[in-house]
Amino acid sequence: MWYRLLTSSVLYLALQISPAFATEQLVIATSPSMRIPVEALGRQFEQTHPDVRVRLYFDSGLDIRRTIAGMENSPIGQYFIGSGPIHLVAPGGDELITRLQWRYYVLPGTKRPYAEVPLVMVVPEALVDAPTSFEALGKNEALRIAVGDPDLTTLGQQTKQLLTTLGVWSSVEGRLDEASDTRSVLDHLLNGQADVGILFGPDAVQESQRIRIVAVSERGIIPLAIHSMAMERYCPNRALCEEFLGFIQSAEAQKELQRLGYASPSSQSMKKE
């Protein structure tokens, strides 16, 4: 029963046809946290493919896995290779894709990394004299720094790892204003409890009217979170999926993702997996 409930919305989405003219649907199962970048990529793709409509099916990583597992293990044998309702899987992190690969729920060799999530240092938009590097935080002892709680948040853990690797953690530890989540980091910064804040790039870009980015973490200092897409095993149009997977690594797509606060994966990581 749960399988039918989970897949009914996917089926409805996949069968929608524009009344103006027939279009082919490309359905991407993704996490709500990836709505902005995946929607942006979909719009770009549609501009050069007027006969294709990119549709998104949103669910948590666990429920995306359950939906796909339900399709592939259905006792009624509803789907066959090339006849499923989902084309691509784009969860909010690579752990789920790795698990799906182990179970052969996504096709081997189709995983394509398309975005990394850098850490950025931000200040209120009105602040003129601001530090321009993470290392500068250790030199200016007057700066108060809003960060995610290193014991409770991924943001805080990565911030601590970055500042420790750069050799400034011990000099800033007494000036940290620890917050419970990203929104709280922003609130502390904008309410004057801190002079600078450290956020993930995409979160900072969404608040660009109130804050500005003054430094971006460089690749290679610490491991960054990577987002990838892969082709679902029952994908109904492999050629179209391959085209979209190639597109998300193109210069055009990467420029749009950078505008949204993401970084491009290294050329080595962009190779087929």
C-alpha atoms as one frame of an Amber mdcrd trajectory, in Angstrom:
protein
   0.000   0.000   0.000   2.728   2.497   0.945   4.425   1.820  -2.381   1.320
   2.821  -4.330   0.882   5.971  -2.274   4.494   7.000  -2.735   4.548   6.432
  -6.464   1.116   7.821  -7.346   2.332  11.426  -7.275   5.319  10.496  -9.422
   3.071   8.861 -11.979   0.705  11.829 -12.034   3.629  14.188 -12.523   5.185
  12.119 -15.285   1.953  11.916 -17.269   1.200  15.640 -17.368   1.187  16.949
 -20.947   1.101  20.588 -22.021  -2.201  21.444 -23.676  -0.441  23.649 -26.242
   1.723  20.950 -27.734   2.984  17.506 -26.905   6.100  17.532 -24.750   8.351
  14.894 -23.309   8.610  14.871 -19.538  11.949  14.495 -17.786  11.221  13.672
 -14.140  13.895  14.226 -11.485  13.423  12.820  -7.976  15.140  15.283  -5.672
  15.220  16.569  -2.108  13.436  19.797  -1.097  16.819  21.270  -0.143  17.887
  21.069  -3.797  14.815  22.802  -5.231  16.555  26.050  -6.232  19.569  24.626
  -8.134  17.706  21.739  -9.775  14.847  24.007 -10.862  17.388  26.454 -12.303
  19.109  23.673 -14.249  15.751  22.459 -15.513  14.787  25.913 -16.796  18.106
  26.284 -18.587  17.749  22.887 -20.231  14.230  23.685 -21.422  15.455  26.837
 -23.164  17.430  24.756 -25.661  14.986  21.824 -25.617  11.514  23.338 -26.222
   9.990  19.872 -26.610  11.083  18.813 -23.099   9.584  19.750 -19.746  11.655
  19.083 -16.640   9.424  18.056 -13.721  10.586  17.624 -10.140   9.340  15.065
  -7.615  10.273  16.201  -4.098  10.776  13.924  -1.130  13.252  13.236   1.632
  16.238  11.055   0.840  14.804   8.101   2.748  11.451   8.311   0.988  13.082
   8.695  -2.432  14.930   5.451  -1.728  11.693   3.763  -0.641   9.903   4.935
  -3.766  12.600   3.589  -6.067  12.918   0.361  -4.119   9.148  -0.053  -4.318
   9.168   0.358  -8.102  11.963  -2.139  -8.566  10.657  -4.715  -6.098   6.956
  -4.448  -6.793   5.337  -7.918  -6.754   2.997  -6.863  -9.537   5.901  -6.122
 -11.879   4.533  -2.730 -12.875   7.735  -1.351 -14.404  10.319  -2.739 -16.796
  13.613  -1.393 -18.083  12.833   1.768 -20.036   9.281   2.170 -18.727   9.609
   3.767 -15.280   8.249   7.188 -14.277  11.537   8.600 -12.923  14.436   9.605
 -15.143  17.060  10.956 -12.741  17.787  10.979  -9.009  19.290  14.117  -7.422
  19.242  13.819  -3.607  20.631  16.391  -1.199  23.994  14.619  -0.912  25.887
  11.725  -2.428  25.308   9.163   0.319  21.926   8.144  -1.079  23.248   7.733
  -4.616  26.014   5.494  -3.257  23.402   3.311  -1.544  21.283   3.182  -4.696
  24.335   2.136  -6.689  24.961  -0.743  -4.296  21.446  -2.019  -4.932  21.606
  -1.334  -8.677  18.672   1.078  -8.350  20.595   3.598 -10.448  22.558   2.600
 -13.520  26.301   2.064 -13.012  28.485   4.694 -14.645  25.778   7.377 -14.718
  26.622   9.332 -11.562  27.614  12.917 -12.423  28.838  15.367  -9.745  27.644
  18.854 -10.623  28.043  21.080  -7.547  30.113  21.521  -4.411  29.088  23.550
  -1.359  31.798  25.976  -0.212  31.964  27.801   3.094  31.854  31.576   2.840
  32.508  34.440   5.197  29.815  37.128   5.211  29.290  40.570   6.719  26.298
  42.913   6.865  25.852  44.729   3.555  26.404  48.096   5.260  29.808  47.143
   6.717  32.588  48.817   4.725  35.793  47.736   6.466  35.612  43.928   6.452
  38.186  41.114   6.546  38.867  39.539   3.169  40.109  36.090   4.185  39.448
  33.440   6.803  43.043  33.782   7.983  42.387  37.449   8.785  39.994  36.359
  11.520  42.936  35.221  13.590  44.732  38.578  13.297  41.890  40.924  14.243
  41.104  40.113  17.855  38.176  42.524  17.938  36.057  40.558  15.470  33.160
  38.514  16.826  32.282  35.553  14.628  28.857  33.908  14.240  29.169  30.191
  13.449  27.072  27.061  13.563  27.419  24.994  16.724  30.304  22.545  16.016
  28.711  19.903  18.256  25.226  20.059  16.735  25.420  21.217  13.111  27.163
  20.211   9.906  27.827  23.904   9.255  29.604  24.212  12.603  31.606  21.027
  12.117  32.875  22.117   8.709  33.594  25.630   9.995  35.708  24.247  12.817
  37.508  21.918  10.424  38.275  24.796   8.050  39.521  27.191  10.715  41.550
  24.453  12.390  43.200  23.486   9.113  43.997  27.150   8.435  45.572  27.394
  11.893  43.277  30.073  13.319  40.783  28.087  15.412  42.662  28.510  18.708
  42.900  32.284  18.232  39.189  32.752  17.420  37.618  30.157  19.741  37.009
  32.680  22.502  35.251  35.072  20.103  32.752  32.649  18.592  29.025  33.239
  18.781  27.655  29.724  18.307  24.202  29.363  16.755  21.848  26.413  16.455
  21.327  26.650  12.688  21.929  28.746   9.576  19.019  31.092  10.279  20.366
  31.775  13.755  23.838  32.575  12.380  22.205  35.189  10.134  20.074  36.576
  12.957  23.081  36.933  15.263  25.038  38.697  12.533  22.262  41.099  11.521
  21.264  41.841  15.116  24.789  42.994  15.972  25.806  40.027  18.116  28.650
  39.298  15.683  30.722  41.220  13.140  31.146  38.411  10.616  29.472  35.067
   9.994  30.380  31.815   8.295  27.753  30.118   6.139  27.392  27.719   3.238
  27.592  29.548  -0.081  24.005  28.878  -1.296  22.525  30.076   2.018  24.542
  33.297   1.813  23.450  34.019  -1.768  19.785  33.736  -0.798  20.349  36.593
   1.679  22.406  38.750  -0.701  20.220  41.831  -0.156  21.217  41.963   3.499
  24.721  40.488   3.581  27.688  40.230   1.262  30.303  37.548   0.791  33.871
  38.650   1.530  35.718  35.309   1.360  35.137  31.834  -0.094  36.863  28.658
   1.067  39.320  27.284  -1.454  39.036  23.751  -2.792  41.373  21.222  -1.220
  41.573  22.717   2.265  38.760  20.530   3.609  36.417  18.060   1.872  33.321
  19.833   0.577  29.818  18.394   0.292  29.212  17.252  -3.289  25.889  16.982
  -5.107  25.454  14.508  -7.951  22.743  13.110 -10.193  22.375   9.585 -11.557
  20.056   7.775 -13.937  17.294   5.680 -12.405  17.454   2.050 -13.556  14.003
   2.078 -15.206  14.551   5.499 -16.811  12.202   5.734 -19.836  14.630   7.667
 -22.087  18.301   6.991 -21.510  19.450   9.200 -24.380  17.620  12.204 -22.923
  19.008  11.460 -19.463  22.553  11.267 -20.806  22.032  14.616 -22.493  20.813
  16.221 -19.263  23.641  14.676 -17.233  26.135  16.105 -19.701  24.417  19.482
 -19.583  24.675  19.871 -15.783  28.468  19.730 -16.068  28.609  22.220 -18.950
  30.105  25.703 -18.604  26.654  27.267 -18.984  25.148  25.200 -16.183  28.157
  25.678 -13.913  27.970  29.454 -14.342  24.355  29.404 -13.167  25.198  27.183
 -10.177  28.031  29.518  -9.196  25.576  32.410  -9.287  23.507  30.453  -6.760
  26.483  30.057  -4.414  27.779  26.632  -5.425  31.270  25.768  -6.603  32.160
  23.611  -9.584  33.507  20.136  -8.771  37.068  19.455  -9.828  37.590  18.181
 -13.365  38.728  14.876 -11.876  35.538  14.383  -9.857  33.374  15.274 -12.865
  34.457  12.127 -14.663  31.933   9.310 -15.025  31.587   7.029 -12.014
